[in-house]
Amino acid sequence: MKTIGYTLLLAAVVFAGPAAAQDVVRLGNLKFAHYGAVSYMKEIAPKYNLKIEERMFAKGLDIVPAIVAGEIDAAASAADAAIAGRSSGAPVYIVAGFAKGGARLVAQAGSNIKTVADLKGKKVGVARGGAQELLLLAELAKAGLTWSDQPGKDVQIVYMAFADLNQALLQKQIDAMCQSEPQSSQAIHKGFGVEMLKPYDTPIGAPVRALVITEKLYKEKPDVARRFVECFVEATKTFIDKPDLAEKYVREQMFKGQITPEDFHDALENSPYTYDISVEHIQATTDLMQKYGVGRLQNPPKASEWVKLDLLTKAKADLKIK
């Protein structure tokens, strides 16, 4: 009887075969509060038979070379960076949006800077190539101001990394900054910055961050791409439905306790999670990038050719999200 039992067990093991290996998706991400749901995807990825390997970058444009080199399969970034990447030959499709807004114009505390017009004769810091740069230039243009990264125009733009902007404002090396979240909220809470405005009153409106995947993943592994977008939709729904979980994950896992609850709440109030993005928004952003020279677009991509929302539409339908 023992022999028969052992034989049956052995047969069961043989016929069951090895467990299906998880499909690996290499994800490029940024360390901002409103990128939290994208980061959370790796926690629920096994449910979709995926393993998401997350790699953090300093800014969206830094992900582009990794995509071109075949090191990254998907990425979260400002739409501007995605557009610039596509223009420079990165083979990507926009498949969803994941956050709206996420920027503030912040002036030095104690200064007399109240409006965009007050920036005349001042130095304004911003990271090059992101949504913040385009928003800043659109606001300056709306106010009738000229700008350059050299002296001689109405406003001198000082380009630096997101991580350096707050310190520059604190040390009075710049008079104002167009900064992302939660860093802009931190500057305000720590008392060295005051909000001028949320720069969403230009033709761009509130910028939408873009989730992109490579053409190779979309075309050659459509089932993996489908599961990846479904995972994104569930992660985002989880963060929207469970704000306490979202806060705990972003503050403890992403920022290791470096941001306060107030920083997080203000940041998310200014950059709510979303799923959606539109061809029209990407085309409007592309047109303004070309107009203001942001991203140095050599061959401005036509939004209708690379914004692919079919996977998002299906994922939202499957998860009963309107």
Buried (B, 14 or more C-beta within 10 A) or exposed (E): EEEEEEEEEEEEEEEEEEEEEEBEBBBBBBBBBBBBBBBBBBBBBEEBBBBBEBEBBEBBBBBBBBBBEEEBBBBBBBBBBBBBBBBBEBBBBBBBBBBBBBBBBBBBBEBEBEEBEBBBEBBBBBBBBBBBBBBBBBBBBBBEBEBEEEEEBBBBBBEBEBEBBBBBBBEEBBBBBBBBBBBBBBBBBEEBBBBBBBBBBBEBBBBBBBBBBBBBBBEEBEEBBBBBBBBBBBBBBBBBEEEEEBBEBBBEEBBEEEBBEEBBBBBBEBBBBBBEBBBEBBBBBBBBBBEBEBBEBEEBBEBEEBBBBEBBEBBBEEEEBE
